[in-house]
Amino acid sequence: TCALPIFFLLAAFGSFNGCSGGSSPSGAGTAAAAGAETVQEFYVAYIRAGAHPRVGTDTPAMVKKRFCTPALLQRLDAATPEADPFVQAQDVLASWEKTLSITQPDPSREEYRVCVDPSVPDLSCVVVGLTREGEGYKIDQLR
């Protein structure tokens, strides 16, 4: 008689557990969220490192190394842009952390439009392309 209530408890727990943050059946929504999260984490760290350089904290170069592919870093090193290609500006402003906007215009592609300054969207936006690396993503393209 005691086994029946325990069975119902286990069955109920199992059905609730299946709804508590597991991956979606298709995985597409989860992948898009993970990609957007990677871009968000990169830009917040990059803006903080560029706007508030302090001894003992990440530098912009350290942030790029952590979030970007070696191939992208090599392409950036070979180029001589007048502005920082990640923010389309020469200086990084702390206020951009609050105005940062990340959208995914085409959900079928691992590309995100990143704008740091909404007052000049045509000048402050870049498209960031991601590539899957291990369990996560790395930035592999900028345009």
C-alpha positions in Angstrom: 0.0 0.0 0.0 2.9 2.3 0.7 4.4 1.8 -2.8 1.5 3.4 -4.6 1.8 6.9 -3.0 5.6 6.8 -3.6 5.0 5.9 -7.2 2.7 8.9 -7.7 5.2 11.2 -6.0 8.0 10.0 -8.2 5.8 10.3 -11.3 4.8 13.9 -10.4 8.4 14.9 -9.6 9.5 13.5 -12.9 7.0 15.4 -14.9 7.8 18.7 -13.1 11.5 18.0 -13.4 11.1 17.7 -17.2 9.8 21.3 -17.3 12.5 22.9 -15.2 14.9 24.4 -17.6 15.8 21.4 -19.7 16.9 21.9 -23.3 14.2 22.5 -25.9 13.4 19.5 -28.2 14.7 21.3 -31.3 17.7 22.9 -29.7 17.4 25.9 -32.0 16.1 28.3 -29.4 18.8 27.2 -27.0 21.5 27.6 -29.6 20.4 31.2 -30.5 20.2 32.1 -26.8 23.7 30.7 -26.2 25.1 32.6 -29.2 23.5 35.9 -28.1 24.7 35.3 -24.5 28.3 34.8 -25.9 28.1 38.1 -27.8 26.6 39.9 -24.7 29.3 38.5 -22.4 32.1 39.6 -24.9 30.8 43.1 -25.3 30.2 43.8 -21.6 33.8 42.5 -20.8 35.3 44.4 -23.8 33.6 47.7 -22.9 34.6 47.4 -19.2 38.2 46.5 -20.2 38.4 49.4 -22.6 36.6 52.0 -20.6 38.0 51.2 -17.2 41.6 49.9 -17.7 42.9 48.9 -14.3 45.9 46.9 -13.1 44.9 43.3 -12.3 41.8 43.3 -14.6 41.3 42.0 -18.1 42.7 44.2 -20.9 40.8 44.4 -24.3 43.4 42.1 -25.8 42.8 39.5 -23.1 39.0 39.7 -23.7 39.5 39.3 -27.4 41.8 36.3 -26.9 39.1 34.6 -24.7 36.2 35.2 -27.0 37.6 35.3 -30.5 39.1 32.6 -32.8 42.8 32.8 -33.5 41.9 33.2 -37.2 39.9 36.4 -36.5 42.7 37.8 -34.3 45.2 37.2 -37.1 43.0 39.0 -39.6 42.6 41.9 -37.2 46.3 42.1 -36.5 47.0 42.2 -40.3 44.6 45.1 -40.9 45.2 48.7 -39.9 41.8 50.1 -39.2 41.4 53.7 -38.0 38.7 52.7 -35.5 38.3 49.7 -33.2 36.5 47.2 -35.4 34.4 45.9 -32.5 32.9 49.2 -31.7 33.6 51.3 -34.8 35.2 54.0 -32.7 38.6 55.0 -31.4 37.7 55.1 -27.8 35.4 52.9 -25.7 32.9 54.6 -23.5 31.5 53.1 -20.3 28.0 54.3 -21.1 27.9 51.8 -24.0 27.4 49.0 -21.5 23.9 50.4 -20.8 23.0 51.2 -24.5 24.4 47.9 -25.9 21.9 46.4 -28.3 22.2 42.9 -29.8 19.8 41.5 -32.3 19.8 38.4 -34.6 18.4 39.6 -38.0 18.4 36.1 -39.5 17.8 33.3 -37.0 19.1 30.7 -39.5 22.6 32.2 -39.3 24.9 32.6 -36.3 25.3 36.3 -36.8 24.3 39.1 -34.5 24.0 42.9 -35.1 25.6 44.7 -32.3 25.1 48.5 -31.7 26.9 50.3 -28.9 25.5 53.9 -29.4 21.9 54.2 -30.4 22.4 57.9 -31.2 24.5 57.0 -34.3 23.2 53.5 -35.3 24.7 53.6 -38.8 28.2 54.3 -37.4 28.2 52.3 -34.2 26.9 48.9 -35.4 28.8 45.8 -36.5 27.7 42.3 -37.5 29.4 39.6 -35.4 29.6 36.1 -36.8 30.0 33.1 -34.4 31.4 29.7 -34.9 30.8 26.7 -32.6 33.9 25.7 -30.7 33.7 22.9 -28.2 30.6 23.4 -26.0 30.3 27.1 -26.8 30.9 29.8 -29.4 33.7 32.0 -30.5 33.6 35.2 -32.5 35.0 34.5 -36.0 33.7 37.3 -38.2 33.2 41.1 -38.1 31.7 43.2 -40.7 
